[in-house]
Amino acid sequence: MKKLVQIVLIAAIAVAVAVSWRWYSYVTNTETPYDEVGIEFNSRMPGPINKWGCDRLHATFGNVAPPLGCRASGEGRSWR
């Protein structure tokens, strides 16, 4: 039983690291703010982390429409 718990814990940590890396790669990219997987990860991040990610994307892509999760409430064309 102890071995099973260890394997599950290692798998959970590996998934968390992979998702975190993918999210960080998205918010620091310089190609496009419209990557579907990155948008989904960023929109599901907790408030302060999502805001930091949106701020990074806005600094890089401020002249385009914001992706889902970074839009101001009530509109779709301005960054929050």
C-alpha positions as CSV (number, residue, x, y, z in Angstrom):
1,M,0.0,0.0,0.0
2,K,2.9,2.4,0.8
3,K,4.4,1.8,-2.6
4,L,1.0,2.6,-4.3
5,V,0.7,5.9,-2.4
6,Q,4.3,6.8,-3.4
7,I,3.6,6.1,-7.1
8,V,0.4,8.1,-7.0
9,L,2.2,11.0,-5.3
10,I,5.0,11.0,-7.9
11,A,2.5,10.9,-10.7
12,A,0.5,13.8,-9.3
13,I,3.7,15.9,-8.9
14,A,4.7,15.1,-12.5
15,V,1.3,16.2,-13.8
16,A,1.5,19.4,-11.8
17,V,5.0,20.2,-13.1
18,A,3.9,19.5,-16.7
19,V,0.8,21.7,-16.5
20,S,2.8,24.5,-14.8
21,W,5.5,24.4,-17.4
22,R,2.9,24.4,-20.2
23,W,1.1,27.4,-18.7
24,Y,4.4,29.3,-18.1
25,S,5.5,28.6,-21.7
26,Y,2.2,30.1,-22.9
27,V,2.2,33.3,-20.9
28,T,5.8,34.0,-21.8
29,N,5.6,33.2,-25.5
30,T,6.1,35.8,-28.3
31,E,4.2,34.1,-31.1
32,T,0.5,34.2,-30.3
33,P,-1.9,34.8,-27.4
34,Y,-4.5,32.5,-29.0
35,D,-3.1,29.0,-28.2
36,E,-6.1,27.0,-27.1
37,V,-4.4,24.9,-24.5
38,G,-2.6,27.9,-23.0
39,I,-5.8,29.9,-22.8
40,E,-7.6,27.1,-21.0
41,F,-4.8,26.6,-18.5
42,N,-4.6,30.4,-17.9
43,S,-8.3,30.9,-17.5
44,R,-8.4,28.1,-14.8
45,M,-5.5,29.4,-12.7
46,P,-6.3,31.1,-9.4
47,G,-6.9,34.8,-9.4
48,P,-3.5,36.3,-8.8
49,I,-1.7,33.7,-11.0
50,N,-4.2,34.4,-13.8
51,K,-3.7,38.1,-13.4
52,W,0.0,37.8,-13.7
53,G,-0.3,35.6,-16.8
54,C,-2.7,38.1,-18.4
55,D,-0.4,41.0,-17.5
56,R,2.5,39.1,-19.2
57,L,0.4,38.5,-22.3
58,H,-0.8,42.1,-22.4
59,A,2.8,43.4,-22.2
60,T,3.7,41.2,-25.2
61,F,0.5,41.4,-27.2
62,G,-1.2,44.6,-26.1
63,N,-2.2,45.7,-29.6
64,V,-4.5,42.7,-30.2
65,A,-7.8,41.5,-28.7
66,P,-7.3,39.7,-25.4
67,P,-7.7,35.9,-25.2
68,L,-10.5,34.4,-23.1
69,G,-9.8,34.8,-19.4
70,C,-8.0,38.1,-19.9
71,R,-10.9,40.2,-21.2
72,A,-12.4,43.0,-19.1
73,S,-15.9,42.0,-17.8
74,G,-18.7,43.1,-20.1
75,E,-16.6,43.5,-23.2
76,G,-14.5,41.4,-25.5
77,R,-12.0,43.9,-26.9
78,S,-10.2,45.3,-23.9
79,W,-7.7,43.8,-21.5
80,R,-8.4,43.7,-17.8
